[in-house]
Structures are given as C-alpha cells and as structure tokens.
Amino acid sequence: MAAETKTQKTVVVGAGPVGALAALYAARRGHEVEVYELRGDLRDPDTIPLNFTRSINLALSERGINAMRNAGSTSLLDGVLSETIPMHGRMIHGRTKTGDLFEQSQLYDVHGRFQRAVDRGSLNKSLLDELDHLPNVKLFFNHKLTGADFDANKAWFERRIPSSSPTKPSESETETETESSSETPATTSSSNPVPPAPPGPEEIQVEFDFLIGADGAHSATRYHLMKYTRVNYQQEYIDALWCEFQIPPLSQPSLPSSSSSSSSTSSSSPSASASGFRISPNHLHIWPGRDFMFIAIPSLDRSFTCTLFAPQDVFARLSSSLSSDPSDPSAFSSSSTPSHPSDPSGPSGSDLLTFFNTHFPGVVPDLISPDALRWQFSNNPHLPLISIKCTPYHYSSKVVIVGDAAHAMVPFYGQGMNAGLEDVRVLFDVLDSYSPGSSSLDKYSSDNMGAALSAYTRLRTPDAHAINDLALSNYIEMRASVRSPVYLLRKTIEEFISSRFPSTGWATQYARVCFGNERYSDVQHAVARQGRILAGGLVASALLGSSVLGVVLLRMIAMRGGRRVVGGGREWVTTLVRMLREKIGSLRR
C-alpha cells in the first residue's frame, strides 16, 4: 500500500487584505491553510483597525485587481469591483488671484483608464467570506504571534479571548482545549475550594510547513525572522502626521450644502449634487499646499473620507489653539448643532478654522461644518507616517513576509495595498515555477521552496524599494507639483506622445505605476530615460526656439525607441507646439 501523500500546511499571520489573499492563493493550490489574526473578526463593525480609524478608503489599481483576477475566483473580483467608485483623475481645489474658489480636473490617463476607490473593510470582508467557503481554510481571530522556532517549523500564538471559539477550530487547538479542560483546579479541601483565577491568555503551539507573514508594518513575523537571518532593515518616519475627517453626503442634515458662491470650473459638480455627493465622486480631491495638503476620497454611502497631512509642528500649533476647557461657551457655536451631541466638550479652535480657510478654501463651511471640523480634529488620532525597507524577505524554505511587513510605505501613491496584493501574485508565480503542478510535500520539496523563496527575494526587493521611493516623491507632487507649470507641461507632452505614438511605449510615470503590471524598478528606469529625452528636447528648444522642440523630441524618441515614428512629423510638430502654447497661456492666466 502506497504511503499517504501529506498536504502542505500553510500558516498565514495576518487576516488583512494581503494576508487573506495569500491564504486564498495557498488554498487554491490545495494547501491546508490556517490564518491567525491579532484582532477580532475584521468583518465585525465593532473591530477597530490597528490605526484606530474605522473608515479607510483606498485606491485599488490594476496591480491589486490583477492579483485578485489570478486568485481563481471570478465572483470574488466581480463582487469587489461592484463596490468601488471610479476615480478618473484628480480634482485640484484652490482660490484664484481674485479670491474666487476654483476646481481644476486633471485626468489620470489620456487613454481613459482610472483608479477605483474601495472601502478597506468591504474588501477585507469579501476576501474573508471567500475563505470561509473553502473547506481547507480555518480562521482564528484574537490570536497574537508570541514566539517562533523556524528551524523546527513551530509558532506560538496567544489566544487573547479564551471564551470565544474561533471559526473552524484546528486540530492542534482542539487538543490544547481538551488537555486544559481535564485539569482540576487546586483546592485546600473539598469544603473550601479556592475560586479559580480569571482566565488569562492561553498560548497554543502551531506546526507548519510554510509560514507567510502578512501582519503589517509592526510585524511580529519580521521580528522573529530577524533572529534567524541577517535582515538589512531601514525605518524612517517622515515629518508629517495625518488625521482623518469626514464629508457627509448631501442627505445628511447636520452640515450645510455647498456654498452657491463657489466658482467652479468643473462640469461634474451638478451631477455630484444630483447623486447626493457634495463634490464630484469620480475624482480624488486635493487641496495642495507647499508643506501640507488635504485630500478627499469618495465612499459608496456618498460621503468622503478625508485626510489632512501636515508637519508635526503644524499639528502641534493647531492642537494648542484649541480650548481644553469643557465649560468654554465657545466650544461649539450656538448657530449649529454639534456633530457629536453626546460629547458636548468640543474645542473652539479659531486658528484651526483660519488655517483651513487659508490653505484649503471651500472645505469649511461648504463641505464640513466648523463644529464637525473642530470635533474631528480633536477626537481623531494624529498618526505618524512610516516607511520601511528590508531584505531578505525569507528564511530557508520555511518563512516569507509580504505586504507592509516587508515594505511599509507612505500612502501618497495609493500603492501600499496594491503592492502587497501584487506580492502575493508574484510569490505564488515563483513558487509555481519551481514546483509546477503540485502542492504535496514530496514534490513541493524544501529544496524547491528554498530556491523559490530566494528567487522571490531577489526579484521583489528592488521593486519594493522602488515603490517606497516613488511614494515618498509623490508626496511632493501631490502637495505642490500638481500646480507647477513644469509638471503640467511634462504631463502634456508625455500624454501627447503616448496617444499619438503608442508604439513608442511612452507613458507617464503615473500610468506605468497604476494602470499596468510593469515592475516598479523598470518604471523608475523608463521614467528616468524619458526624462533625459525631454530634457534634451527642452534644452534644444531654449537654444533654437520652441518650434524645434517637436522635431527634436520626435527624432530622439525614434532613436531611443528603435522604431520609425517620423511619418506625419510636420503635423505632429504643429499640433504639439499649438498644445504647448495653449498650456502656457492657460498657466499664465
């Protein structure tokens, strides 16, 4: 009789979107999967995320969509996409030199591609529900990773709520419970029993063949990984904090509707009002500033999740301007009802209102009432922004880290979650290439696994470092460059080349990052090459006149791209020069 083939047991630490997708990929390959999550069931609305905010809207781009597309469930992707809102571009808000409010739409892509706004909780629920339907997946919430022996393929978890039963309990945990229940509390005598101590956290031992750490920026898996291999680690807090705000839908009566005095150049405002949104739902809204910015992302309930990003000293000054006296009669104005009437002790904060009216015109009172702004600034946490790089991502054939555990990044490119989901796709693509067509341990051997994980680290490290750097640089673009003439001119030229001569492969950096699956490191190289070509063209233009710019760019593109794109060159030059003159004229106005 042939020996029974043992199925690979994969343990995933972390049940966020990245961990849940990793579990789904492993389960689709026939692995026995167990998922352990520090928090309670993330589908429970009472479970507070680790960053202490309840409503987080994220940008879902092609990389994340492609990772779910390859997860083996059409219904999963269809369900997720049905609960997203298309964002076709940025809407830049500001005030003209004459003091009028304006909106300026900047489309993301000349080919009409768009980002999607998705609620993190909704996405997480869809992934966990998909796992719940699989017989080879078990979910354990309220379990904290406390120890690991990666050489012995063992991990220890502290069950933080012993009284609650996990979903689909594992055999190892059932055995632990049985052993515990057979013990008899110590007594001094049969007549005077000592009351049993309150139940404390219980530690369980879990064995695994393969462990995936997807437990976030402050990863316990990474902490234990560093005990077993020499991990090069770099952590940086940037000089900025963030605070969340909410713009309610028009149907909510606590705030006034948008002011009729607002001078808008956007054609989307009427449709926004008609649909119950206060501003266009199909844009990511930005109020840029040189050192700070305010953004708003649409939600399905017609509200907007907003974020203030500013240096720490700005937050400190604004916080100190708020009254700490709960009896202060100016805590809430008498002209309106507090956003949270159950908590009447809101601060006054005239400096906060001045700051918003100066730097983010049109937000108060058109979109957020003064009372709601003060309350939210005072009660929502002011959180730091961290960037983490490390390598390697694995140890032997046993362990790998993905997502924020491997490369936490600042949120300014909207790629943190997308890069994490892409990690999962790339990881399992590499594993499959080293162990084709099998999930059993006799073929999914430790040699194959070790080689595959080494290849994954080599492949993914430069890409993760690249998107970390791109995210940091995009902070400057979002808060300042979106109104820069140089930025807008380059965008115009690159989109013109991309639309007129797609065979050149020319694309903006944003399009490469968000609308394709090109490696992040390749994006950096391609954008640098395009920048050198454009710089050469601009220098020639300055020396010889603007009309020669198109000719120079055309010839340089043809030379660098190795393709003949000179047909129709005269028309190309004429059109480009006309567009540039129009753009320069609009910027001067």
N, C-alpha and C positions, 0 to 999 in steps of 0.2 A: 504494500500500500504506500503510495507516494506521500511524502511529508506535506503537511498543510502549509500553504503559502501564507506568510504573515503580511498583513496590510500595514502600510506605513502609517504611523501615528504622528500627526502634526498638531502641535500646540501653538496657538496664536495668543499673544499677550496684547490686549487692547481690542475693544469692540467698536471703535470709531469707524468712519467710512473706509479707511485704509485697511485696518485690521479685519473688518467684516468682508471686504473684497478679497483679501488674502485667504481667508477661510473658505470663501466660495470657490476660488481657483483650486485650492487643495482638495476640497470636497468633490469637485467635478472630475478630478483625476483619481477618485476612488480612495483617497486617504480617509482614515478615521481622524476626525477633527474635533478638538476641544478649544473653546475660546474662553479666556479668562479676562474679566474686566473689573477694574478697581471700583467703578461707580455702580449704582443700581442700574436697572434696565433702562437703557438710553431711550427707549420708546415711551417711558413714563414721563409725562409732562412735569412731574414734580422733581425729576432728577436734574440737578443743576450741573451744567458743564463745568469743567475744571477751571475755566476762566471766569466763572461766576456770572456770566451773562446768559440769558435764556433765549434770545432771538439772534441768531447769527445767519446772515445771508452771505453766500459765497458765489464766486463766479465759476461756473462749470464750462470748461472749454473742451476743444477736440481731444486733448490728451486724456482727460478724465472720461469723456464719452467713449473713446476708443478702448480704454481699459475695461469699461463695463460691457462694451459691444463684444469683447472677446471672452467674457465670463461664462458663456454658454447658456444665456437666458435672454431671449428676445423680450419676454414680458417684463423683465426687470428694467431694461433700458427704456422701453416704451412707457412704463409707469413713472420712471424718474423724469423723463423729458416732458411728460404731460403736466408735471407740477413745477415747471420752470417758466420764467418770463424772458423772452428775447431782449437783449440789450444790443442795439445796433451801433452804439457809439457813446462818446462822452458828451455830456451837456455842460458847457462851461458857463458858470454864473459870475456876474460882476456888475460893476457900475460904470457907465460912460463918463467922459470928462464933464458932461453937463449934469451928472447926478442921476440919470435915468438907469433903472435896472435893465439888464440885458441877459439873454441866453444865446449861446452860440453852440450849435451842434457840430461835433467832429466825428464823422463816421469812422468806425474801426477799420473798415476794409473797403477798397474800391470795387471788389467783386461781390459785395453784399453779404459776406459772412458775418456772423455775430456771436457774441458771448451769451450765456444764459445765467440768469440769477436763480439760485436754488437755495432753499432753506436747508441748513445742515441737518437739523433734526428730522426733516422729512426724508432726506436722502439716506440718513442712517437707518431710519425705520424701514425703508424699502429693502435695504441690504439685509438687515437682521430678520425681517419677515421671510425673505428668500431662504436664509439659512435655517429658519425654523421649520421649513417644509422638507428639509433633507434629513433622511434617517441616519446618516453618518456624521452629523454635526450635533454637538452639545454645547450649550451656552451656560456660562457661570458668571453671574454678576456679584458685586460686592466681594471680589477676591483680589487681594493685593499680593503681587510678587515680592517675596521677602528673602528668598535665597535661591541659589542655583549651583549645581555641580555639572558643568557642561561636559566634562570628561565622562561622567557616569550617566549622562542623559537624564538628569533629575532636576526638578524645580519644586520649590515650596511656596505655597500660597497661604495667606492668612484670610480665613473666611470672616469677614467683618460683621456679618449679621447671621449668627448661627441659627436663629429661629426660623429664617426664611429658607425655603427649599429652592435650590437652583433649578433652572429649566433643564430637563433631561439629565438627571444626575449621572455622573460617570461611575464606573465600577470601582475605581480607586477611592472615590469619595464615599460611596456607599459602604465600602469595607471599613473606612475610618469611623463612620457613624455607628456601625454595628459594634465595633470594638468599644467605642465610648459608652454606648448605652448599656453594655454589660457590666460596667463598673458600678460599685455600690458606694454611696457617699460614706465617709468615715463618721462614726458615731462614738460617743463616750459610753453610752449604754442604750439598751433598747427603749428605755423610758425617757431619755433626754437626748434625742438626736440633734446633732449640730446642723443648723439650717445650711443648705447648700449655698455656696458662693454664687453670686450672679454670674451667668455665663459670660466668659470672656472670649476674645478672638480665638478661633481654632485654626491650627496650622495643618495643612494637608500636604502630602507628597504626591507629585505627579510625574510619571515617567513619560518620555517622549523619544521619538526617533529624530524629529526635526522641530525646532522652535523658531517661530517668527516673532520678532519684537516690533510691535506697531503701537507702542504706548507713549507716544508724544515726545515733546521737547525735553521734558524732565524724565527721560526713560529709565525705568529700573532695569530693563533688559540691557541697555547700553552700559549702565553702571556695572553690572556683573560681567558683561563682555570684556570690559577693560581690565578685569582681573586675569583674563585668560589669554589675551593677545595685546600687542603693543598698538594701541589706538592713538593715532595723532588726532588731537582734539583742539578745536578753536571755538570759543564762545565770545560773542560780542553783543552788548546791549547798546542800541543806538540812542542818541539823545532825543528821545521822543516818547511820549506816553499817548495812550488812546483812551477815549471814553465814548460810550455808546449812547445814542439818542434815538428817539422815535418821532417820525412824522406820521400822524394818524390819517386815516382815509377821510374823504370829504363827508362821509356819512356819520362820522363821529362828531358830536356837537360840542365837545369841550374846547375846540380851537376854532378861530375864525377861518373863513376860506381865504384863498389867495387875494391879495390886495388888487383892486382894479387899477391902481396907479402904476402897477408894474408894466414896464415897457419891454415886451418880449419879442424877439426876432424869430422865435421857434414856432413852427407850424403845428407842433404836437400839443401845445397847451390846451386848445379846445377839446381835442379828443381825450386828453388826460382828465379834464373836468367831467366830461360826459361819462367816462368809465369809472369815476369815483376816486381817481388818483388826484392828488393836489398838483403834481407836476408829471411830466412825461414818464410813463412806466417803461419805456423802451430805451432808456439811457441810463448810464451810470453818471450821476450828477456830481460835479466837482466845483467847489468854491476854492480856487487856488490862492495861496499866499506864499510869500518868499520863504518863510520859515515854518509854515503850518498850512493845514488845509482841512476842509470839511467835505465829506462825501456822503452820498445817499444812494442806496441800492433798493430797488422795488421788491415788494413781497406780494404773495398771492392774495392776501387779505386787503390789498390796496394801501397798505401803509408802506413806509420806507424805513429801513434800518440805516441809521446814520452814524458816522464816526468822526470825532474830532481828533486829529493828530497834531501835536504841538510839542515843543521842547519842554522839559521838566520844569524849568523856571517859569514858563508861561502858566503852566498848571498851578504852580505854587502861588503865583501872584493872583490868579483868578480865584483860587481857593481862599486866600487870605482876605479877599474883598467881600466874601460872603459873610453875612451875620451869623454868629454862632449862638445868639440869644433867642431861644424858642418863644419868648414873650414879645419879641420885636414886632410891633404892629405893621411894619413894612415887609414882614416875611412873605406875605402874599398880598398882592394889591386887592383892593376891595372891588375892582371893576370886573373881576372874573373869578371863576371857581377854581381852586387848586386842582392840579392834575391828579393828586392823590389825597383826597379829603380825609382819609383815615390817618394821615400823618400831617398835622397842621403846622409842624415846626419847620417850615422851609426857610431858606435864607433869602435875603433881599438881593444882593449881588448886582448893584447898578453897573459896576465895572464889567461884569460878565456880559450884560446886555450891550454896553458900549463896544466891547471887543467884538461881539458878533455883528453888530450893525456896521462897524467899521470894516471888518475883514470878510464877512460873509453876508453881504447885503441880500435882503429878501427872505432870509430864514426866519427872523423874528420881526413882527408877529405873524407874517403871512403863512408860514408853514408850521412853526412851533410857537406856542404862546410863551410870554415871558415867564409865567409861573411854571409851566412844564419844563422850560429850559433850565431854570434855577434848580428845580427839584431833581431833574435827571442828572445834572452836573454834580450835585451834592450827594446823591444816593447811589449812582452807578460807579463802579470801581474805576480808578485811573490806573491802567495796566501798562507794563513795560513791553517793549518790542525786542525780541531776541533773535539773533542769527547764529546758527550752529553749523560748523563744518567738521567732519571727522572722516577717518578712513583707517583701517578697512571696516567693512560692514558685516563681516562674518567671522566665525571661528570654526576651523576644521570643516567637518561635514555636518555640524550639529545646529548651528545658530546663525541667523541673519537678522539685521534690523532694517526697517523700511520706513518711509514717511518722515515725519518730524523727528522720530528717534534717530534717524540718520542724517537729516539735513533740515533742521528748522530754519525757516526764512521769514523775513518781514513780508507783510501782506500786499505790497504795492504793485505786484504784477498779477495778483489773483491766481498764483500758480502753486501755492503750498499744497492744497488738497489734490490738485491735478497732477503735480509731480509725484505725490505719494501714491495715487492710483496708478500712475504710469510705472512706478517702481514695481508694483505687483505684476503688471503685464510683462515687463522686461525680465523680472526674476523668473517667472514660470516659463517664459520663452527659452531662457538659458537652461533651466533645469530640463525642459523637454528635449532640448537639442543634445544634452549629454545623456539622457535616459529615454530614448524615443519609445513611445508606445507602451510604457509600463509604469505602474505605481507600486509594485511589490518590492519588498526589500531585497530579494535575491537579484533583481536587476537594477533597482534604484539603489545601487551599492554605495558604500561610504566613499569609495574612490571616485565614483562618478559625481557624487554630491560635493565632495571636497573640491574637485576640479571645477564644477559648475559654479560654486559659490565664489571661488577665486576669480573666475571669469566675470561673474556679476560685479564684484567689487571693482575690477579693472575697468569694466565698461561703464559703470554708473557713477563712479566718483567724479570724473571730470564734468559730467553733465550736471550732477547735483551742485558742484561748486560753481558752475557757470550760472545756473538759475538763481543761486543765492546772490551772486554779484549783480545779475540783471535786476533782481527785485530791489536791491539797495539803490541802484542807479535810477530805477523808475520812480522812486520817491521824489527825486529832484525834478524829473519830467512832469509828474502829476501836479506838484505844488507850484512849479514855476515855469517850466518849459512849454506847457500847453498853450501859453500866450506869447511865446517867443517867436519873433519873425524868422529866425534861423531854423527853428524846429519846424514851423509850418511850411517854410519853403522846401526843406528837405522832404517832408511828407508829400508835398505836392509833386515834386519831381519823381520821387520813387513810385508813387501811385500811378503817375502817367506812364512811366516805363513799364510797370507791371501790367497795366491794362492794354497798352498798345503793342508791347512785345513780350508776351508771356513766355515765349520760347527761351528768353534770356535767363529765366529763373529768378528774375529780380523781384524782391518783395521787401516790404518794410519789416523792421525788427518785430513789431507787434504782431504782424500777420504770421511770421515764422514761429513765434512763441505760442500763439494762442489758437491758430487755425490749422496747424499741421502737427505732424509727429516727428519732425526733424530733430535730431539730437540737439540738446541745449548747447553743447560745446560747438557743434557745427554752426548753430545760429550765430554764436559770437564771432566765429571766423568769417562767415559770409557777410555779416553786417560790417565788420571791420574792412573787408575788401571793398564793399560798396561805398563805404565812407571815403576810402582812398581815391576811388574813381571820381566821386562827386567833388572831392577837394581839388583834384586836378582840373576838373571842368570849371569850377568856380574861380580858380586862380587864372586860368586862361581867359575867362570872361572878364575878370577885372583888368587884365592887361590889354585885351584886344576888343572888348566891347561885348555887351550882353547878347547880341545876335549870334555870336560864335559859340555860345555855351552849348546850344543844342548839337552843333556839329561835333564839338569836342567830345561831349558825352556819348554821342552815337558811335563815334569811331572807337572810343575807349571801351565801351561796352562790347562792341564787336570783337575787338582784340582780346579782351579779358575772357569773354564768354566762349570764344572759339566758334561763333556762329555768324553767319552773314545776315545782318539785320538792317542793311543800309538801303533797302528798297523803300521808295517813298520818303527819302530822307528830307527833301525840301519841305514837304508838307508837315513832317514830324517836327522839324525845327520851327517852322512858323507857328504851329499850334502850341508848342512848348513855350516859346518866347511870349506869345499872347497870354497864356495862362499865368506865367510868372509876373508879367506886368500887371495883370488884374489882381493877383495876390498881393503884390507890393502896394498897389493902390488901395486895396481894402485895408491893409495893415496901417497905412498912413492915416486913413480916415478914422 
